[in-house]
Amino acid sequence: MKTPKLLPWYARKAGVSTERAEALWHKAVREATAETGWVGNSEYWGACMDTFVALLEQERNTLCAPQVVPFVRSHNRMWRLPLLAMEDVFSAFHANWQRHTGVPRKAA
């Protein structure tokens, strides 16, 4: 049986190899066949995907890989805070300057 086209994406998202994701897909197909008793209908494919996602989640939880992305994103936000604050200050200064000089503001 062929694997889904999005299997490499699911594998990367879970942090497992494509080969391991293929093995989990085949296990999900076997479980869905045993569970539904049918092959090829929408209930069967839904059971396959649900089982596959659950197996990927279990596999992800067994890995000891650190989750770096949230850490990097938080540092990126902290690095941008002074720039955002400076942008707000300049925006307020510009609005105040235009209000006192009488120059009409252009619509955005």
C-alpha positions as CSV (number, residue, x, y, z in Angstrom):
1,M,0.0,0.0,0.0
2,K,1.3,3.4,-0.9
3,T,2.1,6.0,1.8
4,P,0.5,9.4,2.0
5,K,2.2,12.2,0.1
6,L,2.4,14.3,3.3
7,L,4.2,11.5,5.2
8,P,7.6,13.3,5.0
9,W,6.0,16.4,6.4
10,Y,4.4,14.5,9.2
11,A,7.7,12.8,9.9
12,R,9.6,16.1,10.1
13,K,7.0,17.7,12.2
14,A,7.2,14.8,14.7
15,G,11.0,14.7,14.5
16,V,11.3,11.1,13.3
17,S,12.9,9.7,10.2
18,T,10.9,9.0,7.0
19,E,11.6,5.3,7.3
20,R,10.2,5.2,10.8
21,A,7.2,7.2,9.7
22,E,6.6,4.7,6.9
23,A,6.7,1.8,9.5
24,L,4.3,3.7,11.7
25,W,2.0,4.2,8.7
26,H,1.9,0.5,7.9
27,K,1.1,-0.2,11.5
28,A,-1.7,2.3,11.4
29,V,-3.1,0.7,8.3
30,R,-3.1,-2.7,10.0
31,E,-4.8,-1.3,13.1
32,A,-7.4,0.5,11.0
33,T,-8.1,-2.6,9.0
34,A,-8.6,-4.6,12.2
35,E,-10.7,-1.8,13.7
36,T,-13.1,-1.0,10.8
37,G,-13.1,-4.3,8.9
38,W,-13.3,-2.3,5.7
39,V,-10.7,-1.0,3.3
40,G,-10.9,2.1,1.2
41,N,-13.9,4.0,2.7
42,S,-13.8,7.3,4.5
43,E,-14.1,5.7,7.9
44,Y,-11.1,3.5,7.2
45,W,-8.9,6.4,6.0
46,G,-10.0,8.5,9.0
47,A,-9.1,5.7,11.3
48,C,-5.7,5.3,9.5
49,M,-4.8,9.0,9.9
50,D,-6.0,9.1,13.5
51,T,-4.0,6.1,14.4
52,F,-1.0,7.3,12.4
53,V,-1.0,10.8,14.2
54,A,-1.3,9.1,17.6
55,L,1.6,6.7,16.8
56,L,3.7,9.7,15.7
57,E,2.9,11.5,18.9
58,Q,3.9,8.5,20.9
59,E,7.1,8.2,19.0
60,R,7.8,11.9,19.5
61,N,7.3,11.6,23.2
62,T,9.9,8.8,23.4
63,L,12.6,10.9,21.7
64,C,14.9,12.8,23.9
65,A,15.4,15.7,21.4
66,P,15.2,19.1,23.0
67,Q,12.6,21.5,21.6
68,V,14.7,24.4,20.4
69,V,12.2,26.3,18.3
70,P,10.2,27.9,21.2
71,F,13.4,28.9,22.9
72,V,14.7,30.6,19.7
73,R,11.4,32.3,19.0
74,S,11.3,33.8,22.5
75,H,14.9,35.1,22.1
76,N,14.0,36.6,18.8
77,R,11.0,38.4,20.4
78,M,13.2,39.7,23.2
79,W,15.8,40.9,20.7
80,R,13.1,42.8,18.8
81,L,11.5,44.5,21.8
82,P,13.9,47.5,21.8
83,L,13.3,48.0,18.1
84,L,9.5,47.8,18.5
85,A,9.6,50.2,21.4
86,M,11.8,52.7,19.3
87,E,9.3,52.4,16.4
88,D,6.4,53.2,18.8
89,V,8.3,56.2,20.2
90,F,9.1,57.6,16.7
91,S,5.5,57.0,15.6
92,A,4.2,58.9,18.6
93,F,6.7,61.7,18.0
94,H,5.8,61.9,14.4
95,A,2.0,62.1,15.2
96,N,2.7,64.7,17.8
97,W,4.9,66.7,15.4
98,Q,2.2,66.7,12.7
99,R,-0.5,67.7,15.2
100,H,1.5,70.8,16.3
101,T,2.7,71.9,12.9
102,G,-0.7,71.8,11.3
103,V,0.3,69.4,8.5
104,P,-2.6,67.1,7.7
105,R,-1.9,63.4,8.0
106,K,-2.1,61.3,4.9
107,A,-4.5,58.4,4.9
108,A,-2.8,55.0,4.9
